[in-house]
Amino acid sequence: MSKPTGLTPDSSAEARMPEILRLLHEAYPDAQCELNYDTPLELLVATILSAQCTDVRVNMVTPDLFSTYPTAKAYAEADQEELQEAIRSTGFYRNKSKNVQNACRKLVEEYDGEVPASMEELVKLPGVARKTANVVLGNAFNVADGIAVDTHVKRLSTRLALSTQSTPEKIERDLMALAPQDEWTDVSHLLIFHGRRVCSAKKPNCAACTISHLCPSVA
């Protein structure tokens, strides 16, 4: 694929973003959420567990977890120590088990056990901030209300000079201003895929990068 003329690493983020997205779509046509789930509740739980943990590890834990606790009511009534043991390998299991159980109790008490499909209601759940809510909305409900900013998205946004901010909330606002709303969910998927496969934290593989000619940080 020929590279377009006129765009350089020094071009504005607004000018570079459409081409960055086009090339990443070409490179990762299968980019999607890499957490395994079948229902909004399963995705909510998996996303809570994914904090400071790899999706691979979460996906090893969730088949048995989802089978043992198939509903929000089941999590709400679970023995805390048994729930902790079930998710122990994801790390920070005490805090995560409390967040899962308290979020599910609120689902049972206020939402008939169903995961709400709005940002306003999701962020009221214990342990659920905008990143988790964006993952659930974008993937389980196909609602693009924002962009999930995890460590990969944060790192690539800085390296690509798409944002000069340091907090996920401010980075999210910058990215939302650069991409059309119907791309918001994909923005997160594409940057995460690229971050995991090419633009790693310690040793980015710039020689294999499809967007290196648009990156101010290329080695």
N, C-alpha and C positions, 0 to 999 in steps of 0.2 A: 504494500500500500504506500503510495507516494505521500510525502509529508507536505502540507500546504505551505505556501510561501507567505511571508509577512508576519508570522507568529514566532516569537522568540521567548526565552525565559523572562525577558524584561517586559514583555507585553503585559497589559493589565490582566488581573484575574478574570474580569468580565470578558475580555477578549479570548482568553485561553480556555475558560471552563467548557464551552460547547465542544471544542476539539478534544479536550481531556476526556470528557464523557463519551464521545464517539469512539475514541480509540480504546477506552477501557471496555465499552460494550463489545467491540470487536474481539478484544483479547479474552473476555470472560462472558460469553453469551449465556452461560449457565449460572451466573452470579445470583445467589439467593441466600436466605437465612440458612446457616449450617447447623442450627439446632434442630433436632428431630422432634416433631410434634404432630398431633392430629386435631387438637382442639385449642381454642383460645386459652383455656385453663392450663393445658399442658405447656403451651408456649410461655405463658406468664410465669409458671413455676420454673421452667428451664432457664428463662432469662434471669430470674432472681439468682438461680444457682450459678450462672455463668460469670458473676462478678468475681474478678481476680482468679478466674479458672478458665481452662480451654474448653471450647465447644466439644472437642473430642472426649474429654473426661466427662463432661455433663451427659453426653450421649451414651456413655457407658453406664451411667447411674440411672438414667430416667426410665428405661424399659421396666425394670422391677418396681421403681417408685410409682410410675403411672398405673401399673397393675394393682399395686397395694392400695393406692389412694386415687380412685377413679373420679372422685367428685370433690368439690370445694368442702362439702360437709365432712367427707372422710378426712381431709387434712385438718379441718377445724376441730375434729374430735380425736385426732391422733394422740397417742402417747408421745410426749415431747422427746423422751430419751430414744424411743424407737425411731422417730423421725430423724433425729440427729444422726443416729447410726446409719440410717439408710442413705444419707447424703454426706457422710463424713469425708469421703475422698475428694469432694469438691472444695474443701478448705473453708475456714470460717463457718463451720457447720452449725455452731450454736446460734450465731446471729442470723444465718440464713434460715434455719428451721423456725426461728421466732417470726421472721418476716413472712415466710410462706404461710405459717399457721395463722398469724394475725390478719394477713391479707385475705385468707380464705374465710376466716370468721366474719370479716366485714362483708365479703361477698354473700355469705349465707344470710347475714342479718339485714342487709340493705338491698341486695340485688338478686334475691332468690337463687343464689348459688351460681349465677352467670357472670361472666366477665363483661363489664361495660365497654362499649365501643366509642368512648370519648376521652380525650385527653384530660378534661376537667375532672371526670370521675376516676379515671385510672390513677392519677397522681395523688388522690386521697387515700389510696390503699397503702398500708404500711410496707415499707421497703421498696416502693415504686416511685422512681423519679422519672424525668422526661425521657431518658435513654430507654429505660425498660418500656415505658408507655409507647414510645415511638416504634419499638420493635414489635410489640403486640398489635398496635393499630395498623402498621404498614403491612405486616405479614399475615396476621390472622383475620383482619377485617378489610384489607386493601384500602385503608384510609391514610392518606398522606397529610398528616398534620404537622410534621416536622421531620428532622433528620437525626437518626440515632448516632450519637458521637461517642464511640468507644476509644480505646487507646490507639487503635490503628487509624481511625478517622482523624483523631487529633494529631497524630504524628504526620500523616500525609498532608493534612491541611496546612501544617506549618512548613513542611519541606517544599510543597508546591506553591507556597506563598498565596494560598487561597484565604488565609486568615492570619492576622497577627495577634489574635487573642489567645489567652491561656486557659480559659475556663470552657467547659463543654457547652454551656448555655450560650456564651457569646460566639463561639466557633459555629454553633448550630445556626445562629442568626445570620452570620456571614455567608455560610453555605446556602441557606435558604434564599438569600438575595441573589446568588449567582446561578441557581438552577431553577428551571420551571417546576412548578409544584408536582406535576405528574412524574417527575424524575426523583423526587426527594427520597423515596424508599430505595431506589436503585443507587443513588449517590452513596449511601451507606454501604450497600452490598458491594459495589464496585471498588470502593476504597479499601474495604476490609479484605476482599479477595486479593487485591494488588499488594496490600501490606503484608499479608500472610505468605504470598508466593514469591514476591520480588523485592518489595521495598521494606525489608525487615528493619527492626530497630537498631541492631548492632552492625549489620553489614549489608546495606542495600545493594542489590545486584543491578547497578546502573547500566551495565553493558547489555543486559537483557530486557531493559525497561522500554516499553512501547511509547511512553510519554516523556522520555528523558530529554528530548529536544525542547520540551516546554517547562522543564523543571529548573528553577534557579539554584537548587542544591545539588545538582548532578556532580558526581565525583570525576 
